[in-house]
Amino acid sequence: MNSLKEKPDFTNIAASEIFKFKHYELFRRKDGILQAHFYSEYNGEIEDAINIVETFKILKEEHKCLVLLTVEDGASFTKEAREFVASAEVSNIVMADAFVINSMALKILMNGYLKFNKPTRPTKFFNSAENAVAWLKEFNLSTM
């Protein structure tokens, strides 16, 4: 990541503590959606995926959660991490997830995620957080 690039400030949309890890941050937004932001240096291993899901269990409320994942260009996820994230174990706590990705490399990787890992929950990719949040809000939290 370019050292001159400012990190995003999530304090205005966070309703919970912002959990900061080496190359990603996790928090519950004021609208109830859980958000994970992955920086360009992120290379998600299985241990990271497990940590993220465990943190989501802390952040979520009593029902399944909606998840917004914003991914900077350059970030990546290992095969094992993608398999775990698509698993039934994760689908037991996540109702739907929306990824915000812009790079062609990530789009190819994430299309492979849908094709080969086949998450059993609604999963969609977007170019903007606004569109992703609007899609997530179509899911009625009260019915989860």
Secondary structure, DSSP 8 states (H G I E B T S, - for coil): --TTS-----TTTBSS--EE-SSEEEEEBTTS-EEEEE-TT-EE-HHHHHHHHHHHHHHS-SS-EEEEEEE-TT-EE-HHHHHHHTSHHHHTTEEEEEEE---HHHHHHHHHIIIII--SS-EEEES-HHHHHHHHTTS-GGG-
